[in-house]
Amino acid sequence: MKITKIIVIGGIHGDELTGISLAKYFLRVKNSKISAILCHEKAIKKNKRFIETDLNRSFSKKIPISLEEKLAVRIKQQINNDSIILDFHNTRASGTTSAIVTQEPNNLQIFLTNYFGFSRITQMPSSNSFISKFPQRTISFEIANNQRSAFQVLELRRKIERLINLDIPIVAKKPRKYDYVNKVKRETLMRLNFKFSQIKNFQPLKIIQKNQLGLSVEKTFMPIFYKHRACEEISFTLVEEKNL
């Protein structure tokens, strides 16, 4: 397989700077092989995640009503049928740097995970997210804010440009693979007297923690997207480590 066209997606959330910077660059240079979509310009101007509803939860609404739901319709219309799609995000959850897919990772997605320097790939459920609409040829890159120095925009730009006309090899080196299990609410953890101080992203839960949550002690479970200083309704996403 040869990559001949790329779409860079940035600004699905208006406060995530890596994708915004990449999309702005490729819109400015006007590379005929690499296009870009700066998704949510109103949220970007306000440096907010979204205005009315989360854009990355708005791509499957049958009757779009909110600003973001209508914007999602317009974004989908800009996606052609022959491009590889690279979707860049940032997160305030320390250590939650991972490639994200919504299907069992194919060879292209595994290659791109390695190529961009990610050691993990996480399979999330097909949902209302952008990448779930184009699962075979899309990959998201979630870069934790405290790890942005390892994924600098200039180097990401160069890597994207070098992808054009590249033949994708059969990948031998496999990243670590994680499968979505469930979202865990803060109220649930408080009911269980779960010690928040012991939660670390992509760090295996201890036996006592697995027992509290009713999980098999023989499997490897871990939280991701846990923000230590935030008291959000969803405390973290639970994933299980799997073999590719």
N, C-alpha and C positions, 0 to 999 in steps of 0.2 A: 504494500500500500504506500502511495506517495501523497504527502500533504501538498495541495496546490492552492488552497484558500483557507483563510483563518478569519474568524470574527472574535474580537476582543470585547468582552462585556465588563463594564465598570459602572459603579454608582447605582446598583440595584438598591443599596442602602446609602443614603446621602452622607454618611459620616465615615465611610470606609475608604481611606485615601489611596491605597495601592491601586485598586481597580480604576478609580477616578483618574489618577495620574496616567495610567496606561492608556485608557480610552481617549483622553484628551490628546495624548501624543500621537496616536495613530489616526485620529481625526485630522490633526494638523499636518502630518507629513503626507497624507493621501497616497499611501502605498496601494497599488492596484490589486495586490494579492492579499492584503491585510486590511480589513475594515474594522470599524469599532462602533459600539453603541454606548453613549453616555446616558444611562437609563432614566434617572430621576433628577432632572436638573433643578426642580423646585426644592427638593429635599437637600440637594448638594449646596444650593445657595444659602440655606438655613443651617447647614451642618447638622442635620437631623436624620435619624434613621429612616423615618417616613413622615408623611403629613397626616393622613387619615387612617390608612391600614397598611400593614406590612406588604410591600410590593412583592417580596419573595414568597408570599402566601396567597397570591392573587391571580395566578396564571391558569386556574381551572374553573373560574366562576362562570356559571351558565348565564347569569344576568349581571354584568358588571355595573356597579353603582358608584363605588368610591373613586376618588381621583386615581389611586393606584390600580384598581381593577380595570379601569378604562385605559390606563397607561399600559398595562400588561397586554391588552389586545393589540395596541399599536406596535409594541416591541416584537411580539410574535410575527407580525406581518413583515418585519424587516429581516427575518431569518431566511436565508436561501437554503436550498437542498443539498449543496455540495461543499459546505464549509465545515471545518473543525471549529468548535466553539469553546473558547477559554473564558471562564467566568471567575473573576477575582474578588475576594472578600477579605475583610479584617474582622477580628473579634477581640473584645476586651477580656475574654477568658484566657488567662495565662496558660501557655503550653498546649493550647488546642489547635496546633498547626497540623493540617491534614488535607489531602485531596479528598474530594467528596464526589460520589456517584450515586445514581438511583437504580442501579442494576448490578448484577454480578460483573465485576470489571472485565472488559475485553482487553485484547492485546494493546490497542491504541491507548486506552486509558492507563494501563499499567506502564507503558512506555513513557507517557507524558508525566506521570507521577515521578518516575525516576529522573527523567530529563530535567525537570524543574527543581530537583533536589529535595523532594518530599519523601520521607521514610514511611509514611502511613497513608492508607487509603481506606475511607470509611463509606460503607454502603448504607445510605439513608433510604427510607421508604419513598416510593413514588407518591407525590402529594401535589400541592398547589405551587410548588417551587418552579423556578425557571428551568433548571436542568432536567426536571422530570418530563418536560415537554419534548426534549430532544435527547433521550437517554443514551443512544448508541454513539453519538459523536460529540458529546458535551462532557466537560469536567469542570468542577469548581475547585478553586484553591483557597482554602481558609487559612489565613496567616494571622497568628496571634500578634497583637500589638507589641508585646514584649519580645517578639522574635522577628520583627520587621527588618532589623539590621542584617539578618541572614538572607533576606529576599529583597534586595534593593531594586528599586524601579528600573534603574539604568541597566542592570544585568538582566532583569526579566525582559526588558525591551529587546536586548540583543538576542536572547534565547528565542523569543518569539520570531524575530526576523530570520534567524537561522533555520527555523523549521520549514520554511517554504522550499518545496522540491526535495525534501528529505524523504528517503525511503525508510519506512518504519520496520525495524528488524523484529524478529521473534524474540520476545524478552525472556531472558533466563533468570535474571535477578528479580525477585519478587519483594515488593514492599510489605510491611505488616498490614494485615487486613482486619477490619473491625466491622461488625454488623450491628445495626440499630436493634435495640431491645424495647426501650420504652422511655418516656419522659417522666421524671420523678419530681413531684411537687414538694415545695418547701413544707407545706402543712403536713404532708405524709412523714417527712423526716423528723419534724418536730414531735409528732405523735409517737414516733418510735424512739425518741431521745437519741437520735443519730448525732454523732459528734461532727459538726461542720468543720472543725479545725483539722480533721483527719482526711478531708476530701481533697484529692489532687487529680488534675486532669491527666488522662491517659496513664494513671497509676492504678494497678489492680486493687480491687477492694479486698480487705482482709476477711478472714473467715467469719469473724464476729459481725462484720458489716453485711456480708452475704446472708448470714443467718437472720439478721434483723429484717432484711428485705425479702426473705423467703426464696433466695436463689440457691442453685446447686453449688455446693462448696467445691465441686470437682472441676468447674468451669471457670474461665478467667473473664471476669466482668470489670468494667471500669467506667468512671464518669467522664464526660466531656462537656464543654461549654459551661462549666461551673465558674461563676464569677465570685471571688472570695469576699468582695466588699459590697455586693449587691444583694438585696433582699427581694428577689423576683419570685413570681408565682411558680414558675418552673425552675427548680433549683439546678438540675443538670439533666443531660441526656445520658441514658445508660446504654453502653455498647458491650458486645462480647467479642473477644479476640478469636479470629478464625484463621484457617490456613487457606492460602490462595492455591 
